[in-house]
Amino acid sequence: MADWLGILILYVVGIVLLILELFLPAYGMIGLAGLGMLGFGIYETYQINTTAGTVGLIGALIMLPVGLYMSVRMWHRTPIGRRISPPNPVLTEKDRMPVEDLRRFVGKVGRSATLLRPVGMCFFDGRRIECTAEVGVIEAGVEVQAIRLIDRTLCVRPVAAPQPPADERKTDA
């Protein structure tokens, strides 16, 4: 009976340490100690009874992923989680640029202010506006043309440089 009590204590201490890992910033050391306690508890259970050891191992193999999933889902609600990852701000219509203001830029030519991969900033009529590249990446400082609106964001494409006539192109003949 004393052996089972010791094993039960190993299991309980291991689970408590794993739970404490969520609340204390110990860089995984408390969780590692908890996993060690559970592993040693399973080992000791196998030493006494193989069937009980198998049940403990299967229970741990089921409960550890479930516990990991639940801890990831609940971590942002812990005191440390709230400090590290504050809630996302809720944007209102007042925070966004009105669509009517953006529609006037469709068809106009501007210049990319940053690298668009695919989102970046462009200048149109002296205003800095968030834009999305139609295809691929657009380098900074490239002339772009606004072609349409996609969810309150201007979609742009680079303005193609004029191609020289075929008789002026260099050929390596």
Long-range contacts (C-beta under 8 A, 24 or more apart in sequence): 3-44, 3-48, 4-48, 6-44, 7-41, 7-44, 7-45, 7-48, 10-37, 10-38, 10-40, 10-41, 10-44, 11-37, 11-38, 11-41, 11-56, 13-37, 14-38, 14-41, 18-67, 22-71, 22-74, 22-75, 22-78, 23-78, 23-79, 23-80, 24-80, 25-80, 38-64, 96-152, 97-129, 97-152, 99-149, 99-152, 102-129, 102-149, 102-152, 102-154, 103-149, 105-129, 105-146, 105-154, 106-146, 106-147, 106-148, 106-149, 106-154, 107-145, 107-146, 107-147, 108-145, 108-146, 109-143, 109-144, 109-145, 109-159, 110-143, 110-144, 110-145, 110-146, 110-156, 111-141, 111-142, 111-143, 111-144, 112-138, 112-139, 112-140, 112-141, 112-142, 112-144, 112-156, 113-140, 114-140, 115-139, 115-140, 116-144, 116-156, 119-153, 122-154, 122-156, 124-154, 129-154, 130-154, 131-155, 131-156, 132-156, 133-157
